[in-house]
Amino acid sequence: MYKNELDKHIQNNSLSNSFILFGESTFLIDRYTQTLTNIKDASVAKFYHDEYDFNSAKAHLSQASLFGDQNVLIIKSEKKVPKKELDTLIEYCEKNPDNIFVYAYYGDDHKAYAKPSAKTKTMCVRFFHPNHNEAVFTVSQIAKEKQINIDNYTINHLLSIHNGDIALACNELEKLKIYDHAITSKDIEQLVFGLSEINIDDLTKKILNKKDFKDDLNNILEHGEDEIRVLTAILSYLTQLYMFHIYIRINGAPNAMEILGYPAPKFVVDDKAAMSIKIKPATYYKLHELLLESELKMKSSHVDKSAILLSTLIRVQQLL
């Protein structure tokens, strides 16, 4: 099923007690995991990524809950739980209607969970990246939960600043809680650091793809970004690419969880993997050496940091 069907079940109080959440939107997977397991005084066991242990998970669902409260099991992982183990956990969950089990799968094998087993009542829900109207509605819902007074026009502006990234837009709501009045576009401009105007990742991609980056760089610096932070952000991005490069050479394919320590969207992983293998190991060494030397120069007193930054980035393109 899809998000709108799950929403109807939530509204009609006709939910199952076991769920497999998967798809393209990690934000929505996380949000609905929280929604479905937000049970007061429940006994909750959470297993994140490599923490998963089948025997411990099974024991949590099979044990009698202390004080008669509900047992809630949450598994979040990029790796698939073996089918036999998953079936067993669902079986244990369904034996007790007070149990709740949510398996949040962040991997790419969406077909594996497209159809739930006919033997269970498990709800398998695929979450796609929300379209613009869905994004506005979701941000509006979260704003209401946080008691933030903001209209859809201002939410549109907030999403526009963050290139439609709903997760980033919702993170900004925490900043907006300081106001005790209706949020305006002016408030957004004052407090929100927008990606549409200032995006160092986009600048880095242009540099590495040997495209003209000077307008992007000027835009970033004109918006008050510090030259050293720009340099260190580019160095950090390059380090990630090197990690992707080494991992792919050893294992044959990238794994965001093992490389970055967190699940990343497939398009981000694919983009970094493709870019990483274009650069030779010796070139990575030269680039890191250049950027670190330039950082030391920029930290010296009485130097033109902008000039050093520009010359360094031009030199980066020459080394590629």
Phi and psi in degrees as a GROMACS rama.xvg file:
@    title "Ramachandran Plot"
@    xaxis  label "Phi"
@    yaxis  label "Psi"
@TYPE xy
-117.883  177.001  TYR-2
-54.8185  -44.6997  LYS-3
-63.9881  -33.8481  ASN-4
-68.506  -41.288  GLU-5
-62.6085  -41.2595  LEU-6
-57.7139  -39.9833  ASP-7
-65.4238  -40.452  LYS-8
-64.2904  -38.2678  HIS-9
-63.919  -44.3378  ILE-10
-64.4852  -38.1298  GLN-11
-89.5815  1.17558  ASN-12
55.1383  43.2808  ASN-13
-120.195  33.6864  SER-14
-76.2135  152.66  LEU-15
-77.0206  -173.878  SER-16
-117.59  9.24202  ASN-17
-134.942  139.976  SER-18
-141.649  142.458  PHE-19
-119.499  113.689  ILE-20
-107.987  130.064  LEU-21
-154.519  177.497  PHE-22
128.373  -164.507  GLY-23
-84.089  -26.9189  GLU-24
-97.8754  100.048  SER-25
-65.0105  -31.0276  THR-26
-60.8868  -48.9354  PHE-27
-69.1691  -35.2167  LEU-28
-59.4177  -46.6263  ILE-29
-63.6084  -43.4572  ASP-30
-64.0619  -44.1228  ARG-31
-75.8723  -27.5715  TYR-32
-60.1773  -45.2208  THR-33
-63.2027  -43.9794  GLN-34
-62.0749  -44.6934  THR-35
-75.5131  -19.4814  LEU-36
-113.375  9.27572  THR-37
-80.8599  74.4069  ASN-38
-111.648  121.273  ILE-39
-62.9693  133.629  LYS-40
63.4865  17.966  ASP-41
-74.7686  154.299  ALA-42
-90.5052  107.474  SER-43
-108.482  132.085  VAL-44
-119.243  125.227  ALA-45
-118.181  134.304  LYS-46
-124.702  114.063  PHE-47
-104.403  119.219  TYR-48
55.019  -114.77  HIS-49
-75.2343  -2.27961  ASP-50
-76.3459  -16.1393  GLU-51
-58.0875  129.601  TYR-52
-134.98  118.345  ASP-53
-58.8114  -47.3438  PHE-54
-63.3529  -39.8576  ASN-55
-67.5105  -40.7344  SER-56
-63.9498  -44.7153  ALA-57
-64.2931  -42.0207  LYS-58
-61.8753  -36.9787  ALA-59
-64.5343  -41.013  HIS-60
-75.3573  -26.9127  LEU-61
-88.6258  -19.2434  SER-62
-78.4295  155.033  GLN-63
-75.4977  128.262  ALA-64
-70.1641  141.116  SER-65
-62.0789  138.704  LEU-66
61.4141  16.8344  PHE-67
74.2505  14.38  GLY-68
-82.2265  176.825  ASP-69
-82.685  148.476  GLN-70
-95.7563  127.304  ASN-71
-121.009  127.39  VAL-72
-116.495  128.176  LEU-73
-125.198  125.507  ILE-74
-120.717  122.285  ILE-75
-118.523  121.31  LYS-76
-160.189  148.213  SER-77
-81.5614  -24.3174  GLU-78
-88.8657  146.322  LYS-79
-76.4446  134.478  LYS-80
-71.4345  131.085  VAL-81
-50.0454  137.579  PRO-82
-55.2687  -43.132  LYS-83
-61.374  -40.9231  LYS-84
-69.4771  -40.9576  GLU-85
-63.2458  -43.7209  LEU-86
-60.3585  -39.2364  ASP-87
-65.7227  -43.3382  THR-88
-63.7039  -40.8977  LEU-89
-64.8131  -40.6459  ILE-90
-61.8485  -45.9925  GLU-91
-62.6732  -37.9628  TYR-92
-64.9359  -44.2079  CYS-93
-75.2725  -15.4525  GLU-94
-67.329  -26.6363  LYS-95
-124.989  108.689  ASN-96
-62.6103  -14.119  PRO-97
-82.5004  -13.723  ASP-98
-74.8992  153.238  ASN-99
-136.067  131.216  ILE-100
-129.475  123.119  PHE-101
-122.627  121.729  VAL-102
-106.428  106.898  TYR-103
-95.3284  106.012  ALA-104
-100.657  121.783  TYR-105
-103.249  5.79578  TYR-106
-78.3258  -174.295  GLY-107
-99.5053  -10.6913  ASP-108
-82.5094  73.6231  ASP-109
-70.286  -26.8432  HIS-110
-64.214  -28.2378  LYS-111
-61.5243  -26.5  ALA-112
-120.639  15.6925  TYR-113
-66.585  -34.249  ALA-114
-121.574  120.164  LYS-115
-70.5636  155.877  PRO-116
-65.3181  137.874  SER-117
-67.5569  -16.7687  ALA-118
-82.5394  -10.6071  LYS-119
-124.458  170.35  THR-120
-103.036  15.1974  LYS-121
-59.3397  136.295  THR-122
-98.5587  114.31  MET-123
-97.3224  119.478  CYS-124
-124.135  124.426  VAL-125
-100.348  130.829  ARG-126
-111.485  117.003  PHE-127
-89.744  163.549  PHE-128
-58.5116  128.372  HIS-129
-64.7603  141.772  PRO-130
-73.4263  179.184  ASN-131
-61.6024  -44.9163  HIS-132
-63.9388  -39.5846  ASN-133
-64.8515  -39.1915  GLU-134
-63.4377  -44.764  ALA-135
-60.7187  -44.4606  VAL-136
-62.7284  -42.7927  PHE-137
-66.5831  -44.9842  THR-138
-61.3183  -39.1505  VAL-139
-62.6121  -41.4882  SER-140
-62.0709  -45.7958  GLN-141
-67.3807  -36.2681  ILE-142
-62.029  -40.4737  ALA-143
-64.7772  -40.1834  LYS-144
-61.2718  -34.3756  GLU-145
-91.1943  3.50792  LYS-146
58.8959  45.1678  GLN-147
-105.985  126.458  ILE-148
-87.901  101.385  ASN-149
-145.709  132.211  ILE-150
-91.1356  171.35  ASP-151
-65.7155  -31.0623  ASN-152
-62.4546  -44.6063  TYR-153
-70.2726  -35.1209  THR-154
-62.7464  -40.5041  ILE-155
-57.0907  -43.038  ASN-156
-64.8793  -41.7314  HIS-157
-62.0555  -44.9949  LEU-158
-66.1639  -37.2004  LEU-159
-61.8083  -42.2807  SER-160
-59.5424  -34.9689  ILE-161
-101.707  26.62  HIS-162
52.0223  35.1544  ASN-163
79.4653  5.44753  GLY-164
-75.8203  106.541  ASP-165
-67.5799  -34.4731  ILE-166
-64.3823  -45.2439  ALA-167
-65.3746  -40.4544  LEU-168
-61.872  -42.4062  ALA-169
-69.1602  -33.5836  CYS-170
-62.0931  -33.8994  ASN-171
-68.1104  -21.3375  GLU-172
-59.4454  -30.5311  LEU-173
-60.5096  -38.7896  GLU-174
-65.8891  -35.9726  LYS-175
-76.1767  -11.7075  LEU-176
-66.6035  -16.1318  LYS-177
-69.0758  -20.5959  ILE-178
-86.2438  141.642  TYR-179
-106.465  20.3128  ASP-180
-128.848  173.961  HIS-181
-62.9136  130.003  ALA-182
-70.9209  134.677  ILE-183
-115.433  169.863  THR-184
-61.5626  -31.6927  SER-185
-64.38  -40.7405  LYS-186
-60.276  -41.158  ASP-187
-60.5053  -46.5684  ILE-188
-62.3771  -36.2518  GLU-189
-74.1894  -34.2125  GLN-190
-106.177  -21.5041  LEU-191
-98.3874  131.606  VAL-192
-92.633  100.134  PHE-193
-84.7112  142.839  GLY-194
-81.2212  -24.5397  LEU-195
-68.4124  -32.0382  SER-196
-92.1457  -36.0945  GLU-197
-128.596  104.937  ILE-198
-138.044  99.1018  ASN-199
-69.2366  -30.7913  ILE-200
-61.0018  -43.1929  ASP-201
-63.661  -39.8947  ASP-202
-60.1036  -45.8049  LEU-203
-61.1119  -42.583  THR-204
-61.6957  -40.6239  LYS-205
-64.1524  -40.681  LYS-206
-62.7742  -48.1789  ILE-207
-69.8303  -24.3931  LEU-208
-93.1938  10.4484  ASN-209
57.7885  39.4736  LYS-210
-101.569  164.97  LYS-211
-69.5688  120.086  ASP-212
-114.506  -0.84033  PHE-213
-63.471  -39.7871  LYS-214
-64.1435  -40.8845  ASP-215
-63.8155  -42.8254  ASP-216
-63.2254  -45.4389  LEU-217
-60.9293  -40.4553  ASN-218
-61.469  -44.0999  ASN-219
-63.5419  -45.7184  ILE-220
-69.3078  -35.6335  LEU-221
-65.9303  -26.0908  GLU-222
-87.7393  13.5851  HIS-223
92.5106  6.52245  GLY-224
-71.2758  143.47  GLU-225
-81.4506  138.154  ASP-226
-60.5611  -39.307  GLU-227
-66.5812  -38.5301  ILE-228
-65.3971  -38.1701  ARG-229
-60.1114  -45.7897  VAL-230
-63.3879  -45.3916  LEU-231
-68.6516  -31.6868  THR-232
-66.5723  -40.4648  ALA-233
-65.8298  -40.635  ILE-234
-62.9901  -40.9244  LEU-235
-63.6564  -41.5822  SER-236
-62.9395  -43.0233  TYR-237
-65.1516  -37.8323  LEU-238
-62.8954  -40.5556  THR-239
-61.1892  -42.7713  GLN-240
-61.0991  -40.4895  LEU-241
-63.8519  -39.248  TYR-242
-62.871  -41.8312  MET-243
-60.9398  -45.5631  PHE-244
-57.6973  -50.486  HIS-245
-64.4766  -43.7988  ILE-246
-62.8321  -42.7315  TYR-247
-65.3923  -40.0083  ILE-248
-63.759  -33.3604  ARG-249
-84.8932  -41.5932  ILE-250
-108.133  -12.86  ASN-251
91.5043  -23.5165  GLY-252
-151.207  150.67  ALA-253
-76.6491  152.939  PRO-254
-138.422  104.151  ASN-255
-58.5788  -38.6753  ALA-256
-62.0643  -41.8081  MET-257
-78.9126  -29.7706  GLU-258
-83.1597  -48.8588  ILE-259
-98.1055  -22.1795  LEU-260
90.2291  5.3705  GLY-261
-155.304  154.504  TYR-262
-73.4165  132.083  PRO-263
-117.081  152.846  ALA-264
-56.2907  147.698  PRO-265
-57.274  -40.6692  LYS-266
-66.1376  -31.2909  PHE-267
-69.8514  -45.2308  VAL-268
-61.9374  -46.5404  VAL-269
-62.3124  -40.5169  ASP-270
-64.9945  -46.7629  ASP-271
-69.8032  -35.1349  LYS-272
-64.7251  -45.2541  ALA-273
-63.9976  -40.5756  ALA-274
-70.9161  -35.855  MET-275
-64.5451  -37.3044  SER-276
-79.6306  -7.62713  ILE-277
-78.2353  -18.4831  LYS-278
-103.916  131.537  ILE-279
-77.8339  151.531  LYS-280
-54.8874  -40.5956  PRO-281
-63.8386  -33.9562  ALA-282
-70.7019  -39.0649  THR-283
-55.0587  -44.0415  TYR-284
-60.5313  -46.5935  TYR-285
-64.0344  -39.5527  LYS-286
-66.6707  -43.6481  LEU-287
-63.4481  -41.7869  HIS-288
-61.0924  -44.0005  GLU-289
-63.3089  -47.391  LEU-290
-66.9437  -39.0669  LEU-291
-67.5455  -40.2705  LEU-292
-63.7979  -40.6598  GLU-293
-66.7082  -36.4423  SER-294
-62.3583  -41.7343  GLU-295
-62.8138  -41.8743  LEU-296
-61.3736  -42.8157  LYS-297
-68.601  -21.8512  MET-298
-86.5209  -4.59885  LYS-299
-76.3381  158.786  SER-300
-80.4248  154.28  SER-301
56.8091  47.703  HIS-302
-124.488  155.282  VAL-303
-86.954  94.8063  ASP-304
-63.5797  -35.5168  LYS-305
-63.916  -41.3518  SER-306
-66.5536  -41.3828  ALA-307
-64.6131  -41.929  ILE-308
-61.9189  -48.1795  LEU-309
-61.3314  -46.9308  LEU-310
-64.2663  -35.5215  SER-311
-65.4374  -44.0149  THR-312
-68.7493  -33.1521  LEU-313
-66.1337  -39.9847  ILE-314
-65.4763  -35.7306  ARG-315
-56.898  -46.4998  VAL-316
-64.9836  -32.3219  GLN-317
-69.7121  -30.5226  GLN-318
-77.0782  -22.8803  LEU-319
